[in-house]
Amino acid sequence: MPANEWCCVAFTYDGTHIRSYFNGAFEARTPEQIEHTKGFDGYPDGLTHSKNPYYFPEGIGSNGSDFTVGAVLLKAGMGNFFKGQIGGLAIFDRALSDTELKELSAPFIPKN
């Protein structure tokens, strides 16, 4: 995130993948190998984890936990605090399309 600049950050979940967007743009990333996981039984090549989109086929937040913005509830209390200002928040009951996210973020995209 650039300092002292308004940005639009968005996430969608379609029941299988979480996708993150910055100023209306989705930037896909290939899965990455998790360090120090090679050679374990059943995983000779190691483990990988997905990176944008993030793979969550079992769902998210189905344990009755609170929905948080700007921090996360950890075992020892709140943590991972966001440092900045939030100018607005919207939650939808469906995953928005790439086009919809571009339209919503248009006011935040810097004009050159």
VOGU-3710 file (C-alpha; in Angstrom, 3 decimals, decimal comma):
1> mpanewccva> 0,000/0,000/0,000  1,438/3,381/-0,898  1,714/5,806/2,006  -0,626/8,835/2,143  -2,739/7,677/-0,778  -6,325/6,415/-0,819  -6,607/2,900/-2,242  -9,367/0,404/-2,784  -8,754/-3,102/-1,459  -11,314/-5,819/-2,129
11> ftydgthirs> -11,697/-9,539/-1,579  -14,173/-11,958/-3,124  -15,057/-15,533/-2,236  -16,883/-17,737/-4,717  -17,185/-20,846/-2,535  -13,802/-22,191/-3,590  -11,323/-19,327/-3,976  -10,631/-16,017/-2,256  -9,330/-13,385/-4,664  -7,732/-10,130/-3,593
21> yfngafeart> -7,933/-6,947/-5,657  -5,989/-3,704/-5,393  -7,552/-0,617/-7,004  -9,853/-2,850/-9,043  -7,130/-5,118/-10,409  -6,733/-8,824/-9,719  -3,145/-9,994/-9,982  -2,868/-13,771/-10,104  0,117/-15,379/-8,409  1,316/-18,929/-8,864
31> peqiehtkgf> 1,375/-21,287/-5,882  4,610/-21,228/-3,873  6,462/-24,016/-2,159  6,461/-23,868/1,624  10,065/-23,777/2,860  11,521/-26,805/4,642  8,733/-29,208/3,634  10,594/-31,424/1,151  11,202/-35,077/1,940  8,398/-35,826/4,374
41> dgypdglths> 6,460/-39,092/4,012  3,956/-38,683/1,220  5,402/-35,278/0,234  8,786/-35,916/-1,397  8,557/-32,638/-3,346  7,252/-30,651/-0,369  4,027/-28,726/0,167  2,759/-25,719/-1,729  0,202/-23,091/-0,798  -1,914/-21,059/-3,157
51> knpyyfpegi> -1,363/-17,341/-3,625  -4,098/-15,185/-5,147  -6,356/-16,896/-5,721  -6,251/-18,560/-2,320  -7,808/-22,032/-2,300  -10,524/-22,544/0,360  -12,776/-25,380/-0,890  -14,051/-26,164/2,621  -15,451/-22,672/3,165  -14,341/-19,753/5,319
61> gsngsdftvg> -15,539/-18,594/8,706  -17,934/-21,477/9,318  -16,895/-21,822/12,973  -19,143/-19,066/14,303  -16,314/-16,594/14,737  -16,803/-12,843/14,556  -16,229/-10,939/11,341  -13,424/-8,452/11,885  -11,998/-5,586/9,843  -8,648/-4,015/10,651
71> avllkagmgn> -7,565/-6,678/13,145  -7,942/-10,362/13,812  -8,929/-12,200/16,979  -6,015/-14,371/18,081  -5,901/-16,808/21,007  -4,347/-14,125/23,206  -6,679/-11,304/22,088  -6,789/-8,970/19,125  -3,731/-8,619/16,876  -2,433/-7,797/13,384
81> ffkgqiggla> -3,737/-4,253/13,676  -4,304/-2,175/10,544  -2,517/1,160/10,658  -4,308/3,734/8,562  -7,779/5,054/7,882  -10,763/3,249/6,415  -12,973/5,534/4,370  -15,736/3,040/3,720  -16,692/-0,599/3,993  -19,141/-2,636/1,948
91> ifdralsdte> -20,064/-6,296/2,286  -22,001/-8,093/-0,441  -23,845/-11,391/-0,380  -22,066/-12,642/-3,499  -18,680/-12,462/-5,184  -18,521/-9,362/-7,359  -17,226/-9,639/-10,923  -13,957/-8,125/-12,144  -15,977/-5,457/-13,970  -17,977/-4,540/-10,854
101> lkelsapfip> -14,816/-4,251/-8,769  -13,185/-2,010/-11,385  -16,249/0,242/-11,355  -16,333/0,442/-7,554  -12,629/1,229/-7,325  -12,535/3,797/-10,168  -12,619/6,833/-7,823  -9,513/5,516/-6,015  -7,309/4,719/-9,005  -4,644/7,431/-9,327
111> kn> -4,947/9,505/-12,488  -1,602/10,155/-14,225
//
